[in-house]
Every structure is written in structure tokens, then in C-alpha cells.
Amino acid sequence: MVTCLPARFALAVLLLSAAVEAREPAVRTVLLSEHPEDFTPSVYVKGAVSTVLRFEAPVDPAKTRMLAWEGRFEPLLVGGRKVVVEPLRDLGEDEGVPLLVTLTNGREIPLLLKAPGQGRRVGLDQQVNVYEDLQRYEAMYSALMDSLKQQRILKEENARLRQEEHSPDHALAALLANGDRKHTPFERKRTWRLNNEEANVTVEVLTSRKVPKVAVVFTLTNHDAKKSWSLMEARLSTLSGGKARPFALRMQQDEIAPGGTGRIAVVADDSVFRSPQGLEQLALELFRADGLSQAYLVLEWRPFKE
């Protein structure tokens, strides 16, 4: 029997780090005809993660090479119209590794392999489609898919912002993110801490006798000496089927400066635990800007007798 929770919640927490996962494949199109001759397109790569480059003609393995890659990359994998690159470690913020891809038709395509910059919604490129002739069907289709994807993202973002303007849960999350718990109905019931070289994370689980809601507050201290920490996305879904559940999220600030501390607050109605099959376990996960999982939280609701 759980004796420390006055509400009807029993919540179990597991914190993990460095787990790569993305909502959908990060596929991007580069149209060479849109860039001046002296411009080298960038490809954003991450340590121990493979990135596939796909071209409109077969690649010549003998004439495709990286410069000064030894000790920083796995050997290139070249076959058909594809080149696969994989850094052994994360590249530094100012590092760039030149890659020259030569097609069998003699066309040379220079690219620059770089670490994802701060503020990119997608932290790394899983696949980059490189085309020279926009009139080719593949190039037109790929560019169209990119455009439709961006349009869908903007539409979803606008709809979300309109909904948040009138959401009580977002108001509660804003108070919690700013450290103003006394003006909310929540009480802190459980606390966990995760410390590693990159960040310290304190997780507080909050419940209430007054409202049928649950809240989670993440307090994160950024240990990186150079880079700010920012959130790519948070995700609340059923543990069994991965079905998304609604929630409200607010951050104390958009970015946490090196050495700084900030809070992220999540509020959800208790109805998110219910399904036609009964009560569900939920997974709450935070993804930082480079696409890696910073924290993973399992929430379980089961009735008990006080």
C-alpha cells in the first residue's frame, strides 16, 4: 500500500539519458541549384549515429572521400546512390569535416559535416537527399514533401498556441515553471535526482486533493561550459501502444545558459490514464535540442486504500 500519496495516484519514475529517438525520420532535401557556387551545404551529424546521403546518380567510391577524418569518423560506406557517414563522437561546435562526393557522371559535390547548431528543431540529419536538377521527378517530390512537412508543423504549432491561450492547465504549468507552487492546488509527493556530466535533473511529482490532475516539474542544471540547453520536445504517451496523450507544458526560459538552472513543468488531467481497456501506464519523455533523451518518466495510476 502506498501511504505517502493522499490522492489516488501511485507513480513510479525511471530516469534515463542518451537514448536516441525521433518522432519521425529526419529527412531533408538539399537542392544544389539554389546555392551559389562558393556555398558548401552543411550536413548535421552526431556521434555514433549514421546519416545517409542520397544522390540523383550513382556515387564513385574511388573518388569520394573525407578530409582529415581519421579518428573522428567510421570509414565511409558507399554503394549505389548512397553514402553513409558516422562520427565516432560528437563534433565540436566549431568543427567541420569536408566531404567530397563524386558521382559516376563526374559531378563533384562538396559538403561540410557539422554538429547540429542550437535552435535546430531537428537535431541531426538522418537522411539528406541531394539533388542538382529541380526538374527531375525525385527532386520535385522530395522538395514537395519537405514543404508539406514544414506546413504541417506550422499548422500544428499555430493550433497548439491558440488552444493554450485558454487552457487552465497551461496556466498552472506556467506557475509551476516560475516556482510559484503556492498559488496552485498541487503538493509535492515524490522527488528524484539524476546527476551526470552534462546536466543535473531533479524531478518532482505533484498531486492534488482539490483537482483531478497530476503535475511533474523538472529542474535542470546545465553543466556544459559552452552550449546552452534547450528543449526539442516533450512527449506523453501510453507505455503499451505509444498513443499520444494531451498535456500542458511551460518552461521558465527558452534556453538554460551554461552553468544555469531552469524549470520545465508539465500538467495533465487524470483522464489521460484511462482507456477503453482500463488504466494505462504513461511515459513522459524530454528530448533536448540535439535529439537525445534527457529524462524518461513512467507514470502509473492505480487506486489504493488509505
C-alpha positions as CSV (number, residue, x, y, z in Angstrom):
1,M,0.0,0.0,0.0
2,V,1.3,3.5,-0.9
3,T,1.0,5.6,2.2
4,C,2.6,8.8,1.1
5,L,0.1,9.8,-1.6
6,P,-3.2,11.3,-0.3
7,A,-4.6,11.3,-3.8
8,R,-5.4,8.2,-5.9
9,F,-2.0,8.2,-7.7
10,A,0.8,5.8,-7.4
11,L,3.7,7.0,-9.6
12,A,6.9,5.2,-10.4
13,V,9.8,7.0,-12.0
14,L,12.8,5.8,-14.1
15,L,15.3,8.4,-15.4
16,L,17.5,7.5,-18.4
17,S,19.8,9.5,-20.6
18,A,21.4,9.2,-24.0
19,A,18.6,7.3,-25.7
20,V,18.1,8.3,-29.4
21,E,14.6,8.5,-30.6
22,A,12.8,10.7,-33.1
23,R,9.1,11.3,-33.8
24,E,9.6,10.7,-37.5
25,P,12.6,10.2,-39.7
26,A,14.6,13.5,-40.1
27,V,14.8,13.6,-43.9
28,R,15.9,16.8,-45.5
29,T,16.4,17.9,-49.2
30,V,19.3,19.9,-50.5
31,L,18.9,21.5,-53.9
32,L,22.3,22.5,-55.3
33,S,20.8,24.8,-57.9
34,E,19.5,27.0,-55.1
35,H,23.0,27.7,-53.7
36,P,25.8,29.9,-55.2
37,E,28.9,28.1,-56.5
38,D,31.0,29.1,-53.5
39,F,28.5,27.8,-50.9
40,T,29.0,24.4,-49.4
41,P,25.9,22.8,-48.0
42,S,26.1,21.5,-44.4
43,V,25.1,18.1,-43.2
44,Y,24.4,17.8,-39.5
45,V,25.7,14.6,-37.9
46,K,26.0,13.2,-34.4
47,G,28.4,10.8,-32.7
48,A,27.6,7.0,-33.1
49,V,24.6,7.9,-35.3
50,S,24.6,7.1,-39.0
51,T,23.5,9.7,-41.6
52,V,22.5,8.6,-45.1
53,L,23.3,10.9,-48.1
54,R,21.2,10.0,-51.2
55,F,22.1,11.4,-54.6
56,E,20.4,11.5,-58.0
57,A,23.1,9.5,-59.7
58,P,25.4,6.6,-58.6
59,V,28.4,7.5,-56.5
60,D,32.0,6.8,-57.5
61,P,33.6,5.1,-54.4
62,A,37.2,5.6,-55.5
63,K,36.7,9.4,-55.8
64,T,34.5,10.0,-52.7
65,R,36.5,11.0,-49.6
66,M,36.6,13.0,-46.4
67,L,39.4,15.2,-45.3
68,A,41.2,14.6,-42.0
69,W,38.6,12.1,-40.8
70,E,40.8,9.6,-39.2
71,G,40.0,9.1,-35.5
72,R,36.8,11.1,-35.9
73,F,34.6,9.0,-38.3
74,E,34.0,5.5,-39.3
75,P,35.2,4.7,-42.8
76,L,32.7,5.9,-45.4
77,L,30.2,3.3,-46.7
78,V,29.5,4.0,-50.4
79,G,27.1,2.0,-52.6
80,G,24.8,2.8,-55.4
81,R,23.4,6.3,-55.0
82,K,24.1,6.4,-51.2
83,V,26.9,7.5,-48.9
84,V,26.7,6.7,-45.1
85,V,28.7,8.7,-42.6
86,E,29.0,8.1,-38.9
87,P,31.1,10.2,-36.5
88,L,32.8,8.2,-33.7
89,R,32.0,11.1,-31.3
90,D,30.1,14.4,-31.3
91,L,31.9,17.1,-33.3
92,G,32.8,20.3,-31.6
93,E,30.7,23.4,-32.1
94,D,33.4,24.9,-34.4
95,E,34.4,21.6,-36.1
96,G,33.7,20.9,-39.7
97,V,34.8,17.9,-41.8
98,P,34.8,18.4,-45.6
99,L,33.3,15.6,-47.6
100,L,33.7,15.4,-51.4
101,V,31.2,13.2,-53.2
102,T,32.0,12.3,-56.8
103,L,29.2,10.9,-58.9
104,T,29.9,8.4,-61.7
105,N,29.0,11.1,-64.3
106,G,32.0,13.1,-63.0
107,R,30.0,15.7,-60.9
108,E,31.8,16.7,-57.7
109,I,29.6,17.7,-54.8
110,P,31.4,19.3,-51.7
111,L,29.6,19.0,-48.4
112,L,30.5,20.0,-44.8
113,L,29.8,17.7,-41.9
114,K,29.0,19.6,-38.8
115,A,27.4,19.3,-35.4
116,P,23.8,20.4,-35.1
117,G,23.6,24.0,-34.1
118,Q,21.5,25.4,-31.3
119,G,17.9,26.2,-32.2
120,R,17.5,23.5,-34.9
121,R,14.3,21.7,-34.2
122,V,15.7,18.5,-35.7
123,G,19.0,17.8,-34.0
124,L,20.6,15.8,-36.7
125,D,20.1,14.6,-40.3
126,Q,19.1,11.0,-40.6
127,Q,18.9,11.3,-44.4
128,V,19.7,14.1,-46.8
129,N,18.5,13.9,-50.4
130,V,21.0,15.9,-52.6
131,Y,19.7,17.0,-56.0
132,E,21.0,19.3,-58.7
133,D,18.2,19.3,-61.2
134,L,15.0,20.6,-59.6
135,Q,13.0,19.5,-62.7
136,R,13.7,15.8,-62.0
137,Y,10.7,14.0,-60.5
138,E,12.6,12.8,-57.5
139,A,13.9,16.3,-56.7
140,M,10.4,17.8,-57.1
141,Y,8.8,15.1,-55.0
142,S,11.4,15.4,-52.2
143,A,11.1,19.2,-52.1
144,L,7.3,19.0,-52.1
145,M,7.4,16.6,-49.1
146,D,9.8,19.0,-47.2
147,S,7.4,21.9,-47.9
148,L,4.3,19.9,-46.8
149,K,6.1,18.7,-43.7
150,Q,7.0,22.3,-42.7
151,Q,3.5,23.5,-43.5
152,R,2.0,20.8,-41.3
153,I,4.4,21.6,-38.4
154,L,3.5,25.3,-38.6
155,K,-0.2,24.5,-38.7
156,E,0.0,22.2,-35.7
157,E,2.1,24.8,-33.8
158,N,-0.5,27.6,-34.5
159,A,-3.3,25.3,-33.4
160,R,-1.5,24.4,-30.3
161,L,-0.8,28.1,-29.4
162,R,-4.4,29.0,-30.0
163,Q,-5.5,26.2,-27.7
164,E,-3.0,27.2,-25.0
165,E,-4.3,30.7,-24.8
166,H,-7.4,29.5,-23.0
167,S,-6.1,26.4,-21.2
168,P,-6.2,26.3,-17.3
169,D,-3.6,23.5,-17.4
170,H,-1.1,25.8,-19.2
171,A,-1.8,28.5,-16.6
172,L,-0.9,26.0,-13.8
173,A,2.2,24.8,-15.7
174,A,3.3,28.4,-16.0
175,L,3.0,29.0,-12.3
176,L,5.0,25.8,-11.5
177,A,7.7,26.6,-14.1
178,N,8.2,30.0,-12.4
179,G,8.4,28.4,-8.9
180,D,5.1,29.7,-7.7
181,R,3.6,26.4,-6.4
182,K,1.8,28.1,-3.5
183,H,-0.8,29.5,-6.0
184,T,-1.6,26.1,-7.4
185,P,-3.5,23.2,-5.8
186,F,-0.5,20.9,-6.0
187,E,1.6,19.3,-3.3
188,R,5.0,17.7,-3.8
189,K,4.9,14.0,-3.1
190,R,7.9,12.4,-4.7
191,T,11.4,13.7,-5.7
192,W,14.1,12.0,-7.7
193,R,17.5,13.2,-8.8
194,L,19.7,12.3,-11.7
195,N,23.3,13.6,-11.9
196,N,25.6,13.2,-14.9
197,E,28.4,15.1,-16.6
198,E,26.0,17.0,-18.9
199,A,23.3,18.0,-16.6
200,N,21.7,17.5,-13.1
201,V,18.0,16.9,-13.2
202,T,15.6,17.0,-10.2
203,V,12.2,15.5,-10.9
204,E,9.2,16.5,-8.6
205,V,5.9,14.7,-8.9
206,L,2.9,16.7,-7.7
207,T,-0.7,15.7,-6.9
208,S,-3.7,17.4,-5.5
209,R,-6.8,16.6,-3.4
210,K,-8.7,19.5,-5.0
211,V,-8.3,18.8,-8.7
212,P,-8.1,15.5,-10.6
213,K,-4.7,16.4,-12.1
214,V,-1.0,15.4,-11.9
215,A,2.0,17.6,-12.4
216,V,5.7,17.0,-13.0
217,V,8.4,19.6,-12.5
218,F,11.9,19.1,-14.0
219,T,14.6,21.3,-12.6
220,L,17.7,21.1,-14.8
221,T,21.2,22.5,-14.2
222,N,23.3,22.7,-17.4
223,H,26.9,21.6,-16.9
224,D,28.1,22.3,-20.4
225,A,30.7,25.1,-20.3
226,K,29.9,26.4,-23.8
227,K,26.4,25.4,-25.0
228,S,23.0,26.4,-23.8
229,W,20.5,23.7,-23.1
230,S,17.2,23.8,-24.9
231,L,14.2,21.5,-25.3
232,M,13.4,20.0,-28.6
233,E,10.1,18.4,-27.5
234,A,8.3,16.6,-24.6
235,R,6.2,13.6,-25.2
236,L,3.4,11.9,-23.1
237,S,2.2,8.6,-24.4
238,T,0.8,5.3,-23.3
239,L,3.6,2.8,-22.4
240,S,1.9,-0.1,-24.2
241,G,0.9,1.3,-27.5
242,G,2.7,4.7,-27.7
243,K,-0.5,6.6,-28.2
244,A,-0.1,10.3,-27.5
245,R,-1.9,11.9,-24.6
246,P,-2.6,15.7,-24.1
247,F,-0.7,17.7,-21.6
248,A,0.3,21.3,-20.8
249,L,4.0,22.3,-20.7
250,R,5.7,25.5,-19.8
251,M,9.4,26.4,-19.4
252,Q,10.9,29.0,-17.1
253,Q,13.0,30.2,-20.1
254,D,13.6,29.0,-23.6
255,E,17.3,28.2,-23.1
256,I,19.3,27.3,-20.0
257,A,22.7,29.0,-20.2
258,P,26.0,27.2,-19.4
259,G,26.0,26.7,-15.6
260,G,22.5,27.9,-15.3
261,T,19.3,26.3,-13.9
262,G,15.8,26.3,-15.2
263,R,12.5,24.6,-14.7
264,I,10.1,22.7,-17.1
265,A,6.6,22.0,-15.8
266,V,4.1,19.5,-17.2
267,V,0.4,19.3,-16.1
268,A,-2.1,16.7,-17.2
269,D,-5.7,15.7,-16.3
270,D,-6.2,12.3,-14.7
271,S,-8.3,11.3,-17.7
272,V,-5.0,10.7,-19.7
273,F,-4.6,7.4,-17.7
274,R,-7.9,6.0,-18.8
275,S,-8.6,4.0,-22.0
276,P,-11.3,1.5,-23.1
277,Q,-9.0,-1.3,-21.9
278,G,-8.7,0.2,-18.4
279,L,-5.9,2.2,-16.7
280,E,-2.8,2.8,-18.7
281,Q,0.8,3.4,-17.7
282,L,2.2,6.6,-19.3
283,A,5.7,7.5,-20.4
284,L,6.8,11.2,-20.2
285,E,10.0,11.9,-22.0
286,L,12.0,15.1,-22.6
287,F,14.2,15.5,-25.7
288,R,16.9,18.1,-25.7
289,A,17.8,20.1,-28.8
290,D,20.2,17.6,-30.3
291,G,17.5,14.9,-30.3
292,L,18.8,12.8,-27.3
293,S,16.5,11.9,-24.5
294,Q,17.3,13.8,-21.3
295,A,14.8,12.3,-19.0
296,Y,12.2,9.4,-19.1
297,L,9.4,9.2,-16.6
298,V,6.9,6.3,-16.2
299,L,3.6,7.3,-14.5
300,E,1.3,4.7,-13.2
301,W,-2.2,5.3,-11.6
302,R,-3.7,2.6,-9.5
303,P,-6.4,3.0,-6.8
304,F,-5.5,2.1,-3.3
305,K,-7.0,2.2,0.2
306,E,-5.7,4.8,2.6
